Amino acid sequence: MPAPAHAEALVGVGNHPTADLDAAIEALSWGEVYAVDEELSLTAARIANEIGPQGPYLNGVDGLVAAVGRKLDAPVVSADGDLTHEETKRVVDVEEYRE
């Protein structure tokens, strides 16, 4: 996962008044955190461009998540509506996660 997505998840837990931050850190410990560099940023921008105006607006974190998936040639697993949108799935391998 890109570092900003990792931070977004953990900061969200840290902001919750009854959350267990240590449990959240442990729950995410299986994943590898990827630093954001110029190459990853450019890939995210290219993905947004490939989706085009007919698709969803990818914010920076969503774009980086998609870019890591492409970089690793691995599906993105998400419940985020912008990532699971059909136009995004047209250019990125996305598996929809449902609880």
N, CA, C and O atoms as a GROMACS GRO file, in nm:
protein
  396
    1MET      N    1   0.084  -0.117   0.000
    1MET     CA    2   0.000   0.000   0.000
    1MET      C    3   0.089   0.124   0.000
    1MET      O    4   0.195   0.124   0.062
    2PRO      N    5   0.045   0.228  -0.069
    2PRO     CA    6   0.126   0.350  -0.066
    2PRO      C    7   0.123   0.413   0.073
    2PRO      O    8   0.023   0.404   0.144
    3ALA      N    9   0.232   0.476   0.110
    3ALA     CA   10   0.244   0.535   0.243
    3ALA      C   11   0.127   0.628   0.277
    3ALA      O   12   0.080   0.624   0.391
    4PRO      N   13   0.077   0.711   0.185
    4PRO     CA   14  -0.036   0.796   0.222
    4PRO      C   15  -0.163   0.718   0.256
    4PRO      O   16  -0.238   0.760   0.344
    5ALA      N   17  -0.188   0.606   0.190
    5ALA     CA   18  -0.306   0.524   0.223
    5ALA      C   19  -0.288   0.460   0.360
    5ALA      O   20  -0.383   0.451   0.438
    6HIS      N   21  -0.167   0.416   0.389
    6HIS     CA   22  -0.136   0.358   0.520
    6HIS      C   23  -0.160   0.462   0.629
    6HIS      O   24  -0.223   0.434   0.730
    7ALA      N   25  -0.108   0.582   0.605
    7ALA     CA   26  -0.127   0.691   0.703
    7ALA      C   27  -0.274   0.727   0.716
    7ALA      O   28  -0.322   0.749   0.828
    8GLU      N   29  -0.346   0.735   0.606
    8GLU     CA   30  -0.488   0.770   0.609
    8GLU      C   31  -0.567   0.672   0.696
    8GLU      O   32  -0.652   0.712   0.775
    9ALA      N   33  -0.538   0.544   0.680
    9ALA     CA   34  -0.608   0.442   0.759
    9ALA      C   35  -0.575   0.456   0.908
    9ALA      O   36  -0.665   0.454   0.992
   10LEU      N   37  -0.448   0.468   0.939
   10LEU     CA   38  -0.408   0.474   1.080
   10LEU      C   39  -0.448   0.605   1.148
   10LEU      O   40  -0.487   0.605   1.264
   11VAL      N   41  -0.438   0.714   1.077
   11VAL     CA   42  -0.479   0.843   1.135
   11VAL      C   43  -0.630   0.841   1.159
   11VAL      O   44  -0.678   0.896   1.259
   12GLY      N   45  -0.704   0.780   1.069
   12GLY     CA   46  -0.849   0.766   1.089
   12GLY      C   47  -0.880   0.692   1.217
   12GLY      O   48  -0.970   0.730   1.292
   13VAL      N   49  -0.806   0.584   1.242
   13VAL     CA   50  -0.824   0.509   1.367
   13VAL      C   51  -0.782   0.595   1.485
   13VAL      O   52  -0.852   0.600   1.587
   14GLY      N   53  -0.669   0.663   1.473
   14GLY     CA   54  -0.620   0.747   1.582
   14GLY      C   55  -0.716   0.859   1.619
   14GLY      O   56  -0.720   0.903   1.734
   15ASN      N   57  -0.794   0.905   1.522
   15ASN     CA   58  -0.893   1.012   1.547
   15ASN      C   59  -1.021   0.960   1.610
   15ASN      O   60  -1.101   1.039   1.660
   16HIS      N   61  -1.042   0.832   1.607
   16HIS     CA   62  -1.166   0.775   1.661
   16HIS      C   63  -1.154   0.764   1.813
   16HIS      O   64  -1.054   0.713   1.862
   17PRO      N   65  -1.253   0.811   1.888
   17PRO     CA   66  -1.239   0.817   2.034
   17PRO      C   67  -1.228   0.682   2.103
   17PRO      O   68  -1.171   0.675   2.212
   18THR      N   69  -1.280   0.574   2.045
   18THR     CA   70  -1.275   0.444   2.113
   18THR      C   71  -1.193   0.341   2.037
   18THR      O   72  -1.198   0.222   2.069
   19ALA      N   73  -1.117   0.384   1.939
   19ALA     CA   74  -1.042   0.290   1.857
   19ALA      C   75  -0.917   0.239   1.927
   19ALA      O   76  -0.863   0.304   2.017
   20ASP      N   77  -0.873   0.122   1.885
   20ASP     CA   78  -0.751   0.062   1.937
   20ASP      C   79  -0.643   0.074   1.830
   20ASP      O   80  -0.635  -0.009   1.739
   21LEU      N   81  -0.561   0.176   1.841
   21LEU     CA   82  -0.458   0.202   1.741
   21LEU      C   83  -0.360   0.086   1.728
   21LEU      O   84  -0.323   0.049   1.616
   22ASP      N   85  -0.319   0.029   1.839
   22ASP     CA   86  -0.224  -0.083   1.832
   22ASP      C   87  -0.284  -0.202   1.756
   22ASP      O   88  -0.213  -0.269   1.681
   23ALA      N   89  -0.412  -0.227   1.775
   23ALA     CA   90  -0.479  -0.336   1.701
   23ALA      C   91  -0.483  -0.304   1.552
   23ALA      O   92  -0.464  -0.393   1.469
   24ALA      N   93  -0.506  -0.178   1.517
   24ALA     CA   94  -0.509  -0.139   1.377
   24ALA      C   95  -0.371  -0.152   1.314
   24ALA      O   96  -0.358  -0.199   1.201
   25ILE      N   97  -0.269  -0.112   1.386
   25ILE     CA   98  -0.131  -0.127   1.336
   25ILE      C   99  -0.101  -0.274   1.312
   25ILE      O  100  -0.044  -0.310   1.209
   26GLU      N  101  -0.139  -0.358   1.405
   26GLU     CA  102  -0.118  -0.503   1.391
   26GLU      C  103  -0.196  -0.558   1.271
   26GLU      O  104  -0.146  -0.641   1.196
   27ALA      N  105  -0.320  -0.511   1.254
   27ALA     CA  106  -0.404  -0.560   1.145
   27ALA      C  107  -0.345  -0.526   1.008
   27ALA      O  108  -0.367  -0.599   0.912
   28LEU      N  109  -0.272  -0.417   0.998
   28LEU     CA  110  -0.210  -0.377   0.872
   28LEU      C  111  -0.066  -0.424   0.857
   28LEU      O  112  -0.002  -0.396   0.756
   29SER      N  113  -0.016  -0.495   0.955
   29SER     CA  114   0.126  -0.533   0.954
   29SER      C  115   0.163  -0.631   0.843
   29SER      O  116   0.280  -0.645   0.811
   30TRP      N  117   0.065  -0.698   0.786
   30TRP     CA  118   0.092  -0.794   0.678
   30TRP      C  119   0.133  -0.723   0.548
   30TRP      O  120   0.199  -0.781   0.463
   31GLY      N  121   0.092  -0.596   0.535
   31GLY     CA  122   0.114  -0.526   0.409
   31GLY      C  123   0.250  -0.460   0.403
   31GLY      O  124   0.311  -0.428   0.505
   32GLU      N  125   0.296  -0.440   0.280
   32GLU     CA  126   0.421  -0.367   0.259
   32GLU      C  127   0.386  -0.223   0.222
   32GLU      O  128   0.301  -0.199   0.136
   33VAL      N  129   0.450  -0.129   0.287
   33VAL     CA  130   0.424   0.012   0.263
   33VAL      C  131   0.524   0.063   0.159
   33VAL      O  132   0.645   0.045   0.173
   34TYR      N  133   0.470   0.126   0.054
   34TYR     CA  134   0.554   0.176  -0.054
   34TYR      C  135   0.566   0.327  -0.044
   34TYR      O  136   0.467   0.398  -0.028
   35ALA      N  137   0.690   0.374  -0.053
   35ALA     CA  138   0.715   0.518  -0.052
   35ALA      C  139   0.663   0.577  -0.183
   35ALA      O  140   0.666   0.513  -0.288
   36VAL      N  141   0.617   0.699  -0.174
   36VAL     CA  142   0.572   0.769  -0.294
   36VAL      C  143   0.691   0.842  -0.354
   36VAL      O  144   0.757   0.923  -0.289
   37ASP      N  145   0.718   0.810  -0.479
   37ASP     CA  146   0.825   0.877  -0.550
   37ASP      C  147   0.768   0.933  -0.680
   37ASP      O  148   0.648   0.921  -0.708
   38GLU      N  149   0.853   0.994  -0.758
   38GLU     CA  150   0.808   1.057  -0.882
   38GLU      C  151   0.744   0.955  -0.976
   38GLU      O  152   0.641   0.983  -1.038
   39GLU      N  153   0.804   0.839  -0.988
   39GLU     CA  154   0.751   0.736  -1.078
   39GLU      C  155   0.609   0.695  -1.037
   39GLU      O  156   0.521   0.685  -1.123
   40LEU      N  157   0.587   0.673  -0.909
   40LEU     CA  158   0.454   0.634  -0.862
   40LEU      C  159   0.354   0.746  -0.883
   40LEU      O  160   0.239   0.721  -0.920
   41SER      N  161   0.396   0.870  -0.860
   41SER     CA  162   0.308   0.985  -0.883
   41SER      C  163   0.269   0.996  -1.030
   41SER      O  164   0.153   1.021  -1.062
   42LEU      N  165   0.366   0.977  -1.119
   42LEU     CA  166   0.337   0.983  -1.262
   42LEU      C  167   0.244   0.870  -1.306
   42LEU      O  168   0.156   0.891  -1.389
   43THR      N  169   0.264   0.752  -1.251
   43THR     CA  170   0.175   0.640  -1.283
   43THR      C  171   0.034   0.670  -1.238
   43THR      O  172  -0.062   0.643  -1.311
   44ALA      N  173   0.018   0.727  -1.119
   44ALA     CA  174  -0.115   0.764  -1.070
   44ALA      C  175  -0.181   0.865  -1.164
   44ALA      O  176  -0.299   0.852  -1.196
   45ALA      N  177  -0.105   0.964  -1.208
   45ALA     CA  178  -0.159   1.064  -1.300
   45ALA      C  179  -0.197   1.001  -1.434
   45ALA      O  180  -0.299   1.036  -1.493
   46ARG      N  181  -0.115   0.909  -1.482
   46ARG     CA  182  -0.146   0.841  -1.609
   46ARG      C  183  -0.274   0.759  -1.597
   46ARG      O  184  -0.356   0.756  -1.690
   47ILE      N  185  -0.292   0.694  -1.485
   47ILE     CA  186  -0.415   0.615  -1.462
   47ILE      C  187  -0.537   0.707  -1.464
   47ILE      O  188  -0.637   0.675  -1.528
   48ALA      N  189  -0.530   0.820  -1.395
   48ALA     CA  190  -0.641   0.915  -1.395
   48ALA      C  191  -0.670   0.964  -1.537
   48ALA      O  192  -0.786   0.979  -1.576
   49ASN      N  193  -0.564   0.988  -1.614
   49ASN     CA  194  -0.580   1.033  -1.751
   49ASN      C  195  -0.644   0.924  -1.838
   49ASN      O  196  -0.727   0.954  -1.923
   50GLU      N  197  -0.604   0.799  -1.816
   50GLU     CA  198  -0.661   0.687  -1.892
   50GLU      C  199  -0.809   0.669  -1.860
   50GLU      O  200  -0.888   0.635  -1.948
   51ILE      N  201  -0.848   0.691  -1.735
   51ILE     CA  202  -0.988   0.681  -1.697
   51ILE      C  203  -1.067   0.790  -1.767
   51ILE      O  204  -1.177   0.765  -1.818
   52GLY      N  205  -1.013   0.909  -1.770
   52GLY     CA  206  -1.075   1.019  -1.842
   52GLY      C  207  -1.197   1.077  -1.771
   52GLY      O  208  -1.233   1.035  -1.661
   53PRO      N  209  -1.260   1.175  -1.836
   53PRO     CA  210  -1.371   1.247  -1.774
   53PRO      C  211  -1.499   1.164  -1.759
   53PRO      O  212  -1.588   1.203  -1.683
   54GLN      N  213  -1.510   1.053  -1.829
   54GLN     CA  214  -1.630   0.970  -1.818
   54GLN      C  215  -1.630   0.886  -1.690
   54GLN      O  216  -1.733   0.829  -1.654
   55GLY      N  217  -1.518   0.880  -1.622
   55GLY     CA  218  -1.507   0.799  -1.502
   55GLY      C  219  -1.506   0.883  -1.377
   55GLY      O  220  -1.533   1.003  -1.381
   56PRO      N  221  -1.474   0.820  -1.264
   56PRO     CA  222  -1.472   0.891  -1.137
   56PRO      C  223  -1.349   0.980  -1.125
   56PRO      O  224  -1.250   0.963  -1.196
   57TYR      N  225  -1.359   1.074  -1.035
   57TYR     CA  226  -1.245   1.161  -1.002
   57TYR      C  227  -1.162   1.088  -0.898
   57TYR      O  228  -1.208   1.068  -0.785
   58LEU      N  229  -1.041   1.047  -0.934
   58LEU     CA  230  -0.954   0.983  -0.836
   58LEU      C  231  -0.879   1.090  -0.759
   58LEU      O  232  -0.814   1.177  -0.818
   59ASN      N  233  -0.888   1.085  -0.626
   59ASN     CA  234  -0.805   1.176  -0.546
   59ASN      C  235  -0.663   1.120  -0.542
   59ASN      O  236  -0.637   1.012  -0.596
   60GLY      N  237  -0.574   1.192  -0.480
   60GLY     CA  238  -0.433   1.150  -0.479
   60GLY      C  239  -0.410   1.013  -0.418
   60GLY      O  240  -0.334   0.933  -0.474
   61VAL      N  241  -0.474   0.985  -0.307
   61VAL     CA  242  -0.454   0.855  -0.241
   61VAL      C  243  -0.510   0.742  -0.327
   61VAL      O  244  -0.444   0.639  -0.344
   62ASP      N  245  -0.631   0.760  -0.383
   62ASP     CA  246  -0.688   0.657  -0.470
   62ASP      C  247  -0.597   0.632  -0.591
   62ASP      O  248  -0.575   0.518  -0.631
   63GLY      N  249  -0.547   0.739  -0.649
   63GLY     CA  250  -0.457   0.725  -0.763
   63GLY      C  251  -0.331   0.650  -0.727
   63GLY      O  252  -0.282   0.567  -0.805
   64LEU      N  253  -0.277   0.677  -0.609
   64LEU     CA  254  -0.155   0.607  -0.565
   64LEU      C  255  -0.182   0.460  -0.536
   64LEU      O  256  -0.098   0.375  -0.564
   65VAL      N  257  -0.299   0.430  -0.480
   65VAL     CA  258  -0.335   0.289  -0.457
   65VAL      C  259  -0.341   0.216  -0.591
   65VAL      O  260  -0.287   0.106  -0.604
   66ALA      N  261  -0.404   0.277  -0.690
   66ALA     CA  262  -0.412   0.216  -0.823
   66ALA      C  263  -0.272   0.201  -0.883
   66ALA      O  264  -0.242   0.101  -0.948
   67ALA      N  265  -0.187   0.300  -0.862
   67ALA     CA  266  -0.051   0.296  -0.917
   67ALA      C  267   0.033   0.183  -0.855
   67ALA      O  268   0.110   0.118  -0.925
   68VAL      N  269   0.017   0.161  -0.726
   68VAL     CA  270   0.090   0.050  -0.662
   68VAL      C  271   0.042  -0.083  -0.720
   68VAL      O  272   0.123  -0.172  -0.747
   69GLY      N  273  -0.089  -0.097  -0.738
   69GLY     CA  274  -0.140  -0.218  -0.800
   69GLY      C  275  -0.080  -0.242  -0.937
   69GLY      O  276  -0.038  -0.353  -0.970
   70ARG      N  277  -0.075  -0.136  -1.018
   70ARG     CA  278  -0.017  -0.150  -1.152
   70ARG      C  279   0.132  -0.181  -1.143
   70ARG      O  280   0.181  -0.267  -1.217
   71LYS      N  281   0.203  -0.114  -1.055
   71LYS     CA  282   0.347  -0.136  -1.040
   71LYS      C  283   0.377  -0.281  -1.004
   71LYS      O  284   0.473  -0.340  -1.054
   72LEU      N  285   0.294  -0.339  -0.917
   72LEU     CA  286   0.316  -0.476  -0.872
   72LEU      C  287   0.247  -0.579  -0.960
   72LEU      O  288   0.259  -0.700  -0.937
   73ASP      N  289   0.175  -0.531  -1.062
   73ASP     CA  290   0.095  -0.620  -1.148
   73ASP      C  291   0.005  -0.708  -1.062
   73ASP      O  292  -0.003  -0.830  -1.080
   74ALA      N  293  -0.062  -0.642  -0.969
   74ALA     CA  294  -0.150  -0.710  -0.873
   74ALA      C  295  -0.284  -0.638  -0.868
   74ALA      O  296  -0.290  -0.517  -0.890
   75PRO      N  297  -0.391  -0.711  -0.841
   75PRO     CA  298  -0.520  -0.642  -0.831
   75PRO      C  299  -0.526  -0.553  -0.708
   75PRO      O  300  -0.467  -0.582  -0.604
   76VAL      N  301  -0.598  -0.444  -0.723
   76VAL     CA  302  -0.630  -0.356  -0.611
   76VAL      C  303  -0.756  -0.412  -0.547
   76VAL      O  304  -0.855  -0.436  -0.617
   77VAL      N  305  -0.753  -0.433  -0.417
   77VAL     CA  306  -0.871  -0.481  -0.346
   77VAL      C  307  -0.926  -0.363  -0.267
   77VAL      O  308  -0.858  -0.308  -0.180
   78SER      N  309  -1.050  -0.324  -0.299
   78SER     CA  310  -1.104  -0.203  -0.240
   78SER      C  311  -1.255  -0.207  -0.232
   78SER      O  312  -1.321  -0.277  -0.308
   79ALA      N  313  -1.308  -0.130  -0.138
   79ALA     CA  314  -1.452  -0.106  -0.130
   79ALA      C  315  -1.482   0.039  -0.169
   79ALA      O  316  -1.597   0.081  -0.165
   80ASP      N  317  -1.380   0.114  -0.205
   80ASP     CA  318  -1.394   0.253  -0.243
   80ASP      C  319  -1.464   0.265  -0.378
   80ASP      O  320  -1.419   0.205  -0.476
   81GLY      N  321  -1.571   0.340  -0.384
   81GLY     CA  322  -1.651   0.351  -0.505
   81GLY      C  323  -1.577   0.408  -0.625
   81GLY      O  324  -1.608   0.372  -0.739
   82ASP      N  325  -1.480   0.495  -0.602
   82ASP     CA  326  -1.403   0.548  -0.715
   82ASP      C  327  -1.310   0.442  -0.773
   82ASP      O  328  -1.292   0.435  -0.895
   83LEU      N  329  -1.253   0.359  -0.687
   83LEU     CA  330  -1.166   0.252  -0.737
   83LEU      C  331  -1.244   0.136  -0.796
   83LEU      O  332  -1.196   0.070  -0.888
   84THR      N  333  -1.364   0.110  -0.746
   84THR     CA  334  -1.443  -0.002  -0.797
   84THR      C  335  -1.536   0.039  -0.912
   84THR      O  336  -1.611  -0.043  -0.964
   85HIS      N  337  -1.530   0.164  -0.951
   85HIS     CA  338  -1.610   0.214  -1.063
   85HIS      C  339  -1.571   0.139  -1.191
   85HIS      O  340  -1.454   0.104  -1.210
   86GLU      N  341  -1.667   0.114  -1.277
   86GLU     CA  342  -1.641   0.038  -1.400
   86GLU      C  343  -1.535   0.102  -1.488
   86GLU      O  344  -1.456   0.030  -1.550
   87GLU      N  345  -1.530   0.234  -1.494
   87GLU     CA  346  -1.428   0.300  -1.577
   87GLU      C  347  -1.288   0.282  -1.517
   87GLU      O  348  -1.190   0.274  -1.591
   88THR      N  349  -1.279   0.276  -1.385
   88THR     CA  350  -1.149   0.248  -1.323
   88THR      C  351  -1.109   0.104  -1.351
   88THR      O  352  -0.994   0.076  -1.383
   89LYS      N  353  -1.204   0.013  -1.338
   89LYS     CA  354  -1.176  -0.129  -1.364
   89LYS      C  355  -1.135  -0.153  -1.509
   89LYS      O  356  -1.070  -0.253  -1.539
   90ARG      N  357  -1.171  -0.062  -1.597
   90ARG     CA  358  -1.133  -0.075  -1.737
   90ARG      C  359  -0.982  -0.058  -1.755
   90ARG      O  360  -0.925  -0.114  -1.849
   91VAL      N  361  -0.918   0.019  -1.667
   91VAL     CA  362  -0.775   0.047  -1.683
   91VAL      C  363  -0.688  -0.009  -1.571
   91VAL      O  364  -0.565  -0.014  -1.584
   92VAL      N  365  -0.750  -0.052  -1.461
   92VAL     CA  366  -0.676  -0.108  -1.346
   92VAL      C  367  -0.747  -0.235  -1.302
   92VAL      O  368  -0.870  -0.241  -1.299
   93ASP      N  369  -0.670  -0.337  -1.268
   93ASP     CA  370  -0.727  -0.462  -1.217
   93ASP      C  371  -0.775  -0.437  -1.074
   93ASP      O  372  -0.693  -0.420  -0.983
   94VAL      N  373  -0.907  -0.436  -1.054
   94VAL     CA  374  -0.965  -0.406  -0.923
   94VAL      C  375  -1.061  -0.518  -0.884
   94VAL      O  376  -1.145  -0.560  -0.963
   95GLU      N  377  -1.046  -0.566  -0.762
   95GLU     CA  378  -1.137  -0.663  -0.703
   95GLU      C  379  -1.216  -0.590  -0.595
   95GLU      O  380  -1.157  -0.526  -0.508
   96GLU      N  381  -1.347  -0.599  -0.601
   96GLU     CA  382  -1.431  -0.529  -0.505
   96GLU      C  383  -1.435  -0.606  -0.373
   96GLU      O  384  -1.464  -0.725  -0.369
   97TYR      N  385  -1.406  -0.534  -0.265
   97TYR     CA  386  -1.407  -0.592  -0.131
   97TYR      C  387  -1.538  -0.557  -0.064
   97TYR      O  388  -1.578  -0.440  -0.061
   98ARG      N  389  -1.605  -0.656  -0.012
   98ARG     CA  390  -1.730  -0.637   0.063
   98ARG      C  391  -1.716  -0.704   0.198
   98ARG      O  392  -1.667  -0.816   0.208
   99GLU      N  393  -1.760  -0.635   0.303
   99GLU     CA  394  -1.756  -0.694   0.437
   99GLU      C  395  -1.877  -0.782   0.458
   99GLU      O  396  -1.893  -0.841   0.564
   0.00000   0.00000   0.00000
